[in-house]
């Protein structure tokens, strides 16, 4: 009997966890009765009643296991922590906010059974707020320039074979972009278009700054375009600067350099100065990532783990 491991990151999802669990369990009982299963809920430093709700679920089902992280590390870190604990033949990660269509899980399993090591449910449409749709559109338009073709709309619900999961866990980096890491593996990928459902319980914990940080991590981890663009701009300005210096020297030889050249000098100075600051900022983003990587800190810290068959919770 093959085993399915479900990995579900949790951050301030009180009220939706039991419903998420029951929705998945219903799919297992109806369409996946020939498979064994386990749940790994990863509490990512929630400060609400999420952990208590998870313990209630575990009291009823010992196949539900809980990782409680010491603080909020982030969604990717929480997913990675859960992946490290799984032992199933099939690993499925999904969010705990009921926005992922769990009814598509049997189809994902079918795609795995015909030879796809990775199955991704990419968001074809969204029932999110207008602000979330705008940010998502801009985010994935920018990500089109990365070296990996991340599906437009992104994804949270994905399946990995045991082999693909083991290879993914070999990646040991501090600033990871999980979506790109999955494509980097090179295994066969099957895309299933889905609709991201409207959130009915709670609210998104992705603030503007978290979204911006996610964008920067994803973009700078997968694209060399900023560095290459700086090189092209630098070369262009150096070329035009050299050409302009020849014309100035020529004008100097014929005593044709009036004092009233202050304005163009200031314009050139401001433009070049701005470009230099911009380029230094981009280089700084890469240098900061090198520095963060060099510290070799753990990717996450587990505070408690609830996975024993007869433990008291």
C-alpha positions in Angstrom: 0.0 0.0 0.0 1.5 3.3 -1.0 1.5 6.2 1.5 0.6 9.8 0.9 2.2 12.4 3.2 0.4 15.7 3.4 2.5 18.8 4.5 0.5 21.8 5.6 2.1 25.0 6.8 0.1 26.8 9.5 0.3 30.4 10.5 -2.7 32.0 12.2 -5.1 29.6 10.6 -7.4 29.1 13.6 -10.8 28.1 12.5 -9.9 26.6 9.2 -7.7 23.7 10.3 -10.3 21.2 11.2 -12.2 22.0 8.0 -9.0 21.6 5.9 -8.3 18.2 7.6 -11.8 16.9 7.1 -11.9 18.0 3.5 -8.7 16.1 2.7 -9.8 13.1 4.8 -13.0 12.9 2.9 -11.2 12.7 -0.4 -9.0 9.9 1.0 -12.1 7.9 2.2 -14.0 8.4 -1.1 -11.3 8.3 -3.8 -8.1 7.1 -2.3 -9.1 4.2 0.0 -6.2 2.1 -1.4 -3.6 4.5 0.0 -2.2 4.9 3.5 -1.7 8.5 4.7 -0.1 10.8 7.2 -0.6 14.5 7.9 2.3 16.8 8.9 0.9 20.2 10.2 3.8 22.6 10.7 2.8 25.4 13.2 5.0 28.3 12.0 4.9 30.3 15.3 1.2 31.1 15.3 0.1 33.3 18.1 -3.6 32.4 18.0 -5.3 29.1 18.8 -3.9 27.2 15.8 -1.8 24.8 17.9 -4.7 24.0 20.1 -6.9 23.2 17.1 -4.2 21.0 15.7 -4.0 19.1 19.0 -7.8 18.5 18.8 -7.4 17.0 15.4 -4.6 14.7 16.6 -6.6 13.5 19.5 -9.0 11.9 17.0 -6.4 10.7 14.5 -2.9 9.5 15.4 -1.9 9.8 11.7 -2.0 13.5 12.2 1.5 14.8 13.4 2.5 18.3 14.4 5.7 20.2 14.2 5.7 23.3 16.3 8.4 25.8 15.3 10.0 28.1 17.8 8.9 31.2 16.0 7.5 32.4 12.7 10.2 31.5 10.1 8.1 31.7 6.9 6.0 29.5 4.7 8.9 28.0 2.7 10.8 27.1 5.9 7.6 25.5 7.4 7.0 23.5 4.2 10.7 22.4 4.2 10.5 21.3 7.9 7.4 19.2 7.1 9.1 17.7 4.0 12.0 16.5 6.1 9.7 14.5 8.3 7.7 12.8 5.6 8.2 9.1 4.7 5.4 8.7 2.2 5.8 7.5 -1.4 3.9 10.6 -2.4 4.2 14.0 -0.8 1.6 16.7 -1.2 1.9 20.2 0.1 -1.0 22.6 0.3 -2.1 25.7 2.3 -4.3 25.6 5.4 -6.6 28.4 4.4 -9.1 26.4 2.3 -8.2 28.2 -0.9 -6.6 25.2 -2.5 -9.1 22.9 -4.3 -8.6 19.6 -2.3 -11.0 17.9 -4.7 -8.3 17.8 -7.3 -6.0 15.7 -5.2 -7.2 12.3 -6.7 -6.4 13.7 -10.2 -2.9 14.7 -8.9 -2.4 11.1 -7.7 -3.5 9.7 -11.1 -0.9 11.9 -12.8 1.8 10.6 -10.4 0.8 7.0 -11.2 1.4 7.5 -14.9 4.9 8.6 -14.3 5.0 12.3 -13.3 7.3 13.0 -10.4 6.0 16.5 -9.9 2.4 17.6 -10.3 1.7 21.3 -9.9 -1.8 22.9 -9.6 -1.1 26.3 -11.1 -3.6 29.1 -10.5 -5.4 29.9 -13.7 -7.9 32.3 -12.0 -8.2 33.9 -8.6 -11.2 34.8 -6.5 -9.0 37.1 -4.4 -9.3 40.8 -3.7 -8.5 43.3 -6.4 -5.3 44.3 -4.5 -4.1 40.7 -4.3 -4.8 40.2 -8.0 -2.8 43.3 -9.0 0.2 42.3 -6.9 0.1 38.7 -8.2 -0.1 39.9 -11.8 2.9 42.3 -11.3 4.8 39.6 -9.4 4.5 36.9 -12.0 5.1 39.3 -14.9 8.4 40.2 -13.4 9.2 36.5 -12.7 8.8 35.8 -16.4 12.4 37.2 -16.8 13.8 34.6 -14.4 15.7 31.6 -15.8 12.8 29.3 -14.7 9.4 29.5 -16.3 7.3 29.8 -13.2 3.6 29.3 -14.2 1.7 32.6 -14.3 -0.5 32.8 -11.2 1.9 30.7 -9.2 0.9 27.7 -7.0 0.7 26.4 -3.4 -0.7 23.0 -4.1 1.9 20.6 -5.5 2.9 16.9 -5.4 6.3 15.3 -5.3 7.3 11.7 -5.7 9.6 10.3 -3.0 12.5 10.6 -5.4 11.8 14.2 -6.2 11.2 15.1 -2.5 14.6 13.6 -1.5 16.4 15.5 -4.2 14.6 18.8 -3.2 15.7 18.3 0.4 19.4 18.2 -0.7 19.2 21.9 -1.5 20.6 23.7 1.5 20.3 27.4 1.1 19.2 30.3 3.4 17.2 32.4 0.9 15.1 29.9 -1.1 12.5 30.3 -3.7 10.7 26.9 -3.5 8.8 27.3 -6.8 12.0 27.7 -8.7 13.8 24.9 -6.7 11.0 22.5 -7.8 11.5 23.3 -11.5 15.3 23.2 -11.1 15.1 19.5 -10.2 14.5 18.7 -13.9 11.9 15.9 -13.3 8.8 15.5 -15.4 6.2 18.2 -14.4 2.5 18.0 -15.0 0.5 21.2 -14.8 -3.1 21.2 -13.7 -4.9 24.5 -14.0 -7.0 25.4 -10.9 -9.0 28.3 -9.5 -7.8 29.9 -6.3 -10.9 30.0 -4.1 -11.9 33.1 -2.1 -10.8 33.0 1.5 -13.8 32.6 3.8 -12.1 32.1 7.2 -9.6 34.5 8.6 -7.5 36.8 6.5 -4.2 36.6 4.7 -1.1 37.0 6.8 0.9 38.2 3.8 1.5 41.9 4.5 2.9 44.3 1.8 6.4 43.8 3.2 6.2 40.0 3.3 5.0 40.1 -0.3 7.8 42.4 -1.3 10.4 40.2 0.5 9.0 37.2 -1.3 9.3 39.0 -4.6 13.0 40.0 -3.9 14.0 36.5 -2.7 12.3 34.9 -5.7 13.7 37.4 -8.3 17.3 37.7 -7.1 17.5 33.9 -6.5 16.4 33.0 -10.0 17.5 35.9 -12.3 20.8 37.3 -13.4 19.0 40.0 -15.5 19.7 42.9 -13.0 23.4 42.2 -13.1 23.5 41.8 -16.9 21.3 44.9 -17.3 23.7 46.9 -15.1 26.6 45.7 -17.3 24.8 46.8 -20.5 23.9 50.2 -19.1 27.4 50.7 -17.7 28.9 49.9 -21.1 26.5 52.2 -22.9 27.2 55.1 -20.6 31.0 54.5 -20.8 30.8 54.4 -24.6 28.7 57.6 -24.9 30.9 59.3 -22.2 34.0 58.4 -24.2 32.4 59.8 -27.4 31.3 63.0 -25.6 34.8 63.5 -24.1 36.2 63.5 -27.7 33.8 66.2 -28.7 34.7 68.2 -25.6 38.4 67.9 -26.4 37.8 69.0 -30.0 35.8 72.0 -28.7 38.7 72.8 -26.3 41.2 72.8 -29.2 39.2 75.4 -31.0 38.3 77.5 -27.9 34.6 76.7 -28.2 33.8 75.8 -24.6 31.6 78.5 -23.1 31.1 78.8 -19.3 27.4 78.3 -19.6 27.8 74.5 -19.6 26.7 74.1 -16.0 23.2 72.7 -16.8 24.3 69.7 -18.9 27.1 68.9 -16.5 24.5 68.8 -13.6 22.1 66.7 -15.7 24.8 64.2 -16.6 26.1 64.1 -13.0 22.6 63.5 -11.6 21.8 60.8 -14.1 25.1 58.9 -13.7 25.0 59.4 -9.9 21.5 57.9 -9.8 22.5 55.0 -11.9 25.5 54.3 -9.8 23.3 54.2 -6.6 20.8 52.0 -8.3 23.5 49.6 -9.4 25.1 49.5 -5.9 21.7 48.7 -4.5 21.2 45.8 -6.8 24.7 44.5 -6.1 24.0 45.0 -2.4 21.0 42.6 -2.7 23.3 39.9 -4.0 26.0 40.6 -1.5 23.5 40.5 1.4 22.4 37.0 0.2 26.0 35.9 0.1 26.6 37.2 3.7 23.3 35.5 4.9 24.3 32.3 3.3 27.8 32.4 4.9 26.4 32.5 8.4 25.1 28.9 8.1 22.3 29.3 10.5 19.6 26.5 10.7 16.8 27.0 8.3 14.2 26.5 11.0 14.1 25.4 14.7 11.6 22.9 16.0 10.2 23.7 19.5 8.0 20.7 19.9 7.0 17.6 17.9 3.9 15.5 18.3 4.3 12.3 16.4 4.4 9.4 18.9 1.5 6.9 18.7 0.3 7.2 22.3 1.7 10.5 23.5 -0.3 12.7 25.8 -1.0 16.1 24.3 
